[in-house]
Amino acid sequence: MDTAVLKKAQAWATNPVFDAQFKAEIQGLIDQKQEAELTDRFYQDLEFGTGGLRGVIGAGSNRMNIYTVRRATQGLADHIQATVKGNKSVAIAYDCRRFSPEFSKEAAGVLAANGVKVYLFDRLRPTPMLSFAVRYLKATAGIVVTASHNPPEYNGYKVSWSDGCQVSEPDDQAIIDRVNALDFKEIKHLDFETAKKQGLVEIIGSIVDEAYYKLVLGLSLGNKAIYKNYGVVYTPLHGAGNVPVQEVLKRAGFEKVSVVPSQEKPNGEFPTVSYPNPEDPKAMAEAQKIAGPNDQLILANDPDSDRIGVMARHKGEWVKLNGNQIGQLLLHFYLSELAKSGRLPKSGHYVTTIVTSGLGAKIAQASGLKVHEVLTGFKYIGAVMRELDKDPAQSFVFGTEESHGYLFGDFVRDKDGVSANMIFAEMAAQLASQGKSVLDQLDLIHQEFGYHSDELINLTFKGQQGADQIQKILLTLRKSPPKEIGGVQVTEIRDYQNQSILDAKAQVIGKLNLPKSNVLAFYLSDGSRITARPSGTEPKVKFYFNLTGPDQAELEAQKVRYVKDFTHLVETI
């Protein structure tokens, strides 16, 4: 066993700050000489990254537990005390995952001990409602305890700043530095019940809910008479979306909504799915089982309800839509309806990411919106919103990322799976009243703007060796980039780590004006783009294939060639 790993494990197993059960778990692994497990738990500290924490639950430095949560919260509290004048407060929400309520109370106890008022939701809530609550309550910051769509063994902790956006420069790095400098014995902590009695923790609920529902319903664009008999199946995948999504759909006029019984109640073990991710078609299997002949749409959320998944009936069959297709349909419908009602802003903005299909940009530009392309992650979309706030004449209209995240308007500053479900249902119902499916509508959009086809390939590499392999893949692609892929020439490379644009000979021809990120994009002579990036939340490397062309059949055939050739290239590294 690596001596550094063993030494660190022994130090944790004897640290007087930790409780007896926690230390016994580590000592048991040492006694049993569980080398692989000890290495994974202690080869690094669980990183407090640019958005917060995410990791497997358990005892260890590379695990989510009450001590890593306390440490992260102490760093946040120190930053708040050092930079914010006047009253200081933090709103906290949590999802259905294992230990989410406990981690939320631990964070509240640390903040209270540091003199920071806490607003804690009375039960689980979606991430977008936390973002809204921060602004509504005029809080200094927000915490949502969630690991989003990760497997059940994970949990996480995400931080928002006073504007409801995920924390970003310079606050993110300042908090990271403070967290990394902390020793566990420096952490202040107050028992949760004591903090409540002292008035340092306030439980919040229906008042914030109602304010949020009112604004979501203000986005509604259609005719309730059309929605009344339109059949929708909804699954929260055991998560936080169940109550708010049902409530919003009911108030919007949808009376034929069936909720998947086996997935309705919160359950952090996610017993009906192997992976609670609405991007995965298998996550919709239970919904398909209960769908009746009059149901035309299946909607799903991930556990913290910031992402949505969609299946739609088309020619009698259920068809799963990918994240790009959902975003394209939502954007086209939303802009069209805003224009019809005279609500389309004169100076509107659309924000997308460097791995999202370019079709959205074409749709937005056709409606007169300015397009912004940012790094992957809604924190960067939020950063654009923050800049737009400085000029009242400018309006954020829509933000999207291919990983099934969407945002309308600016009262929430993170992706919102509640409002996205409502607007997609409205669109689908309106199309049905015209005798069209959402797939028919997507084809019409392609006829207008050109055919687009997209694919995402994930390769998983777990543990320390896996992390090393992911870095090796990106390093190799950077040092020896392919000259052609799938028989098509690479004409340009965008290296976001070095902020450089390179030509086919790998010579620098331009500069990228985005923050540094370990991402490589290969542009091909047929207008296609292939992008490689490590996941920021899972032990995966992701490859995004974004194709465009005049012929749909040829586009699909070329996509197969691209995926096969590029995947083979990566597997040889």
Buried (B, 14 or more C-beta within 10 A) or exposed (E): BEEEBBEBBBEBBEBEBBEEEBBBBBBEBBEEEBEEBBBBBBBBBBBBEBBBBBBBBBBBBBBBBBBBBBBBBBBBBBBBEEEBEEEBBBBBBBBBBBBBBBBBBBBBBBBBBBEBBBBBBEEBBBBBBBBBBBBBBEBBBBBBBBBBBBBBBBBBBBBBBBBBBBBBEEBBEBBBEBBEEBEBEEBBBBEBEEBBEEEBBEEBEEEBBEBBBEBBBEBBBBEBEBBEEBBBBBBBBBBBBBBBBBBBBEBBBBEBBBBBEBBBEBBBEBEBBEBBBBBBBEBBEBBBEBBEEEBBBBBBBBBBBBBBBBBBBBEEEBBBBBBBBBBBBBBBBBBBBBEEEEEBBEBBBBBBBBBBBBBBBBBBEEBEBBBBBBBBBBBBBBBBBBEBBEEEEBBBBBBBBBBBBBBBBBBBBBBBBBBBBBBBBBBBBBBBBEEBBBBBBBBEBBEEBBBBBBBBBEBEBEBBEBBEBBBEBBEBBBEEBBEBBBEBEBBBBBBBBBBBBBEBEBEEEEEBEBBEBBBBBBBBEBBBBBBBBBBBBBBBBBBBBBBBBEEBEEBBEBBEEBBEBBEEBBEEE
